Amino acid sequence: MDAADILAQQEPNQRFTCRLRCALCILTLLTGLMAADVGGASLSESEHDSSPLSPVSLGLKLGSAFAQHTGTEERDSEYTVDSDWRVGFSGGLFVYWPVTDRFGIQQEFLYAQRGSRESIGVAILDVPTTLDVNYEMDYIELPILLRFTWLRAGSTGVYSLMGTALSLKIRARYTLEGVLDDGEQVVPISADSDMSEVEIFDYSFVYGLGCEFTVAETKLLAEYRFTIGWNQLMMPTYAYVPFGEEELLIENAPVPLKNQTHSLMLGVRF
């Protein structure tokens, strides 16, 4: 075999080897690009998972409560009720669990002062009488609320709240002052008790509107809410009348009333 034949046999082999090397280079390059793409995607997903849009947050809110009673049921005109406000305190802690960027669930732990100032017209010993009554009732309130942000502009958002609350009565006081005037004699009447006979639990609907904004990287909020009880509380109207050296108990029928409160609060969310 001469040199021409040997070269004729080597050239196809070299071309095949060259093509094989090129193919391996291209395959290596494609594999590297695919690996880099997958790695970048995995890193991006990892960063996304570790950086949620809205983490669970804690907050504090404090404000004023304007409370009164409503829902009087008159029974054969046995009594009339004219209700006025009790101005008190409302505030506490809350936890916000986001579900989406705009919607979440808010659980709160609040101290809420409720009650009212009442002017009750009732017949005592068949004598029409007006009683000035103060109901003061303080509760630990546990609302669970749905929060939805309707409008957002920069770091400012307007949101609504709606939900229900369970309240536990921790303090209550009932005071009464009045006079019994039959045209011949004027007798003072009074009462003072802790209202232990009134239902300890109160169940309420809650809804409101708030605005959250950022100042110096701190999330502040201003909020209005309305809370109204759905269960009636049998509020006392009994009184004591002086009778010689003793006091005579006048057991009037209790008045069925419901708690309702308007609250204005300022707060901060961490």
Sequence and secondary structure as in RCSB ss.txt:
>XXXX:A:sequence
MDAADILAQQEPNQRFTCRLRCALCILTLLTGLMAADVGGASLSESEHDSSPLSPVSLGLKLGSAFAQHTGTEER
DSEYTVDSDWRVGFSGGLFVYWPVTDRFGIQQEFLYAQRGSRESIGVAILDVPTTLDVNYEMDYIELPILLRFTW
LRAGSTGVYSLMGTALSLKIRARYTLEGVLDDGEQVVPISADSDMSEVEIFDYSFVYGLGCEFTVAETKLLAEYR
FTIGWNQLMMPTYAYVPFGEEELLIENAPVPLKNQTHSLMLGVRF
>XXXX:A:secstr
  HHHHHHHHHHHHHHHHHHHHHHHHHHHHHHHHHHHHHHHHHHHHHHHHS SS  EEEEEEEEEEEEEE    S
TT EEEEEE EEEEEEEEEEEEESSSSEEEEEEEEEEEEEEEEEEEEEETTEEEEEEEEEEEEEEEEEEEEEEEE
EEETTEEEEEEEEEEEEEEEEEEEEEEEEEE SS EEEEEEEE  TTS SEEEEEEEEEEEEEEETTEEEEEEEE
EEEESS EEE   EEEEETTEEEEE    EEEEEEEEEEEEEEE 
